Amino acid sequence: MSTTTARPAAGSAPDPVAADRARRRVAALLTDLRRGAWSPAPLEVRVAGLLSVSTAGDGLLTSLRVRAALWEGSLAMTRVGEGRFARALADLVPVLDDPHLAGPGVLDAAGELVAAVAAAPASSPPRPAPPGDPGAPAGRSARSRRRSRPHA
């Protein structure tokens, strides 16, 4: 059996752009979460909870754990909440893979974000008003308008 491997280039420098991107995205999302400008969807809360449980033993976010969380969230997580949480997690993977990229504050902020999302109440889509409700939107269906008319 043969195995094909690729050796890393000798003296390859870490990519600081990946660390900066991850740092900015995590910080922006954490700020928006605290201000109430963004709230996680139920799937994001579930995935953050699973990620929190997986780190409970040693408290470390690893690229393997983040990849597993992204796998659990699947494609649906890239669509809920504009995919912001999924992008933040995805940006962390190269940073977690290379210890030279994990600069000060990135991992702490990422852990704080995961804990905050896991503890946040999940947002749910607004429910439509029941027919005949005075607070219902003006674009009600013809059927609901017929039901709400008084009979002569």
C-alpha positions as CSV (number, residue, x, y, z in Angstrom):
1,M,0.0,0.0,0.0
2,S,1.4,3.4,-0.9
3,T,0.8,6.6,0.8
4,T,1.1,10.0,-0.8
5,T,2.2,12.7,1.6
6,A,3.1,16.3,1.1
7,R,5.8,17.9,3.2
8,P,5.3,21.4,4.4
9,A,7.6,23.9,2.8
10,A,10.6,24.5,5.0
11,G,10.4,27.8,6.8
12,S,6.9,28.6,5.6
13,A,5.7,31.7,7.4
14,P,2.3,31.8,9.2
15,D,-0.5,33.6,7.4
16,P,-1.3,36.7,9.6
17,V,-4.2,37.5,7.4
18,A,-6.1,34.4,8.6
19,A,-5.6,35.4,12.2
20,D,-6.6,39.0,11.6
21,R,-9.7,37.9,9.7
22,A,-10.7,35.4,12.5
23,R,-10.0,38.0,15.2
24,R,-12.2,40.7,13.4
25,R,-15.0,38.3,12.7
26,V,-15.2,36.9,16.2
27,A,-15.0,40.4,17.8
28,A,-17.7,41.8,15.5
29,L,-20.1,38.9,16.1
30,L,-19.5,39.0,19.9
31,T,-20.1,42.8,19.9
32,D,-23.3,42.5,17.9
33,L,-24.5,39.7,20.2
34,R,-23.9,41.8,23.3
35,R,-25.6,44.8,21.8
36,G,-28.6,42.8,20.5
37,A,-27.9,43.6,16.9
38,W,-27.5,39.8,16.2
39,S,-29.1,36.9,17.9
40,P,-28.3,33.3,17.1
41,A,-30.8,31.0,15.4
42,P,-31.8,27.7,17.2
43,L,-29.3,25.7,15.0
44,E,-26.5,28.1,15.9
45,V,-27.3,27.8,19.7
46,R,-27.4,24.0,19.3
47,V,-24.0,23.8,17.5
48,A,-22.4,26.2,20.0
49,G,-23.7,24.0,22.8
50,L,-22.2,20.9,21.2
51,L,-18.9,22.8,20.8
52,S,-19.0,23.9,24.5
53,V,-19.7,20.3,25.6
54,S,-16.8,19.0,23.5
55,T,-14.4,21.5,25.1
56,A,-15.6,20.9,28.7
57,G,-12.8,18.4,29.5
58,D,-9.8,20.5,28.7
59,G,-11.3,23.9,27.8
60,L,-9.5,24.0,24.4
61,L,-11.0,24.8,21.1
62,T,-9.3,22.7,18.5
63,S,-9.6,22.7,14.7
64,L,-11.0,19.1,14.9
65,R,-13.7,20.2,17.3
66,V,-14.6,23.2,15.3
67,R,-14.7,21.1,12.1
68,A,-17.0,18.7,13.8
69,A,-19.3,21.5,14.9
70,L,-19.4,22.9,11.4
71,W,-20.2,19.4,10.1
72,E,-23.0,19.1,12.6
73,G,-24.4,22.5,11.5
74,S,-24.2,21.4,7.8
75,L,-25.2,23.6,5.0
76,A,-28.2,25.0,6.9
77,M,-25.9,26.8,9.3
78,T,-24.4,28.8,6.5
79,R,-27.9,30.2,5.7
80,V,-29.3,31.0,9.2
81,G,-28.4,34.4,10.7
82,E,-26.6,35.3,7.4
83,G,-24.1,32.5,8.2
84,R,-22.1,34.8,10.5
85,F,-21.5,32.2,13.2
86,A,-20.5,29.6,10.6
87,R,-18.1,32.0,9.0
88,A,-16.6,32.9,12.3
89,L,-16.0,29.2,13.1
90,A,-14.6,28.5,9.7
91,D,-12.2,31.4,10.0
92,L,-10.9,29.9,13.2
93,V,-9.9,26.6,11.7
94,P,-6.6,27.7,10.0
95,V,-5.8,29.7,13.2
96,L,-6.3,26.6,15.3
97,D,-4.3,24.4,12.9
98,D,-1.2,26.6,13.2
99,P,0.0,27.5,16.7
100,H,1.9,30.4,15.3
101,L,-1.3,32.0,14.2
102,A,-3.1,31.7,17.5
103,G,-2.1,35.1,18.7
104,P,-3.1,36.7,21.9
105,G,-6.8,37.1,22.4
106,V,-8.0,35.2,19.4
107,L,-8.7,31.9,21.2
108,D,-10.0,33.6,24.3
109,A,-12.5,35.7,22.2
110,A,-13.5,32.6,20.3
111,G,-14.2,30.7,23.5
112,E,-16.1,33.6,24.8
113,L,-18.2,33.8,21.6
114,V,-19.0,30.0,21.7
115,A,-20.0,30.2,25.3
116,A,-22.2,33.4,24.7
117,V,-23.9,31.8,21.7
118,A,-24.5,28.6,23.6
119,A,-26.1,30.5,26.5
120,A,-28.1,33.0,24.3
121,P,-31.8,32.5,23.8
122,A,-32.4,31.4,20.2
123,S,-34.1,33.8,17.9
124,S,-37.1,32.6,16.1
125,P,-38.7,33.9,12.9
126,P,-41.7,36.2,13.5
127,R,-45.0,34.5,13.5
128,P,-47.7,35.8,11.2
129,A,-50.6,37.5,12.9
130,P,-53.8,35.5,13.1
131,P,-56.6,36.4,10.6
132,G,-58.8,39.2,11.8
133,D,-56.2,40.5,14.1
134,P,-56.2,44.4,14.1
135,G,-52.4,44.3,14.2
136,A,-52.2,42.1,11.1
137,P,-50.3,43.4,8.1
138,A,-52.2,45.1,5.4
139,G,-51.4,42.5,2.8
140,R,-53.7,39.8,4.2
141,S,-55.0,37.2,1.9
142,A,-58.4,37.6,0.2
143,R,-59.7,34.6,2.2
144,S,-58.9,36.1,5.5
145,R,-60.4,39.5,4.4
146,R,-63.7,37.7,3.5
147,R,-63.8,36.0,6.8
148,S,-63.4,39.3,8.7
149,R,-66.2,41.1,6.9
150,P,-69.4,41.5,8.8
151,H,-72.3,39.7,7.1
152,A,-75.3,41.8,6.0
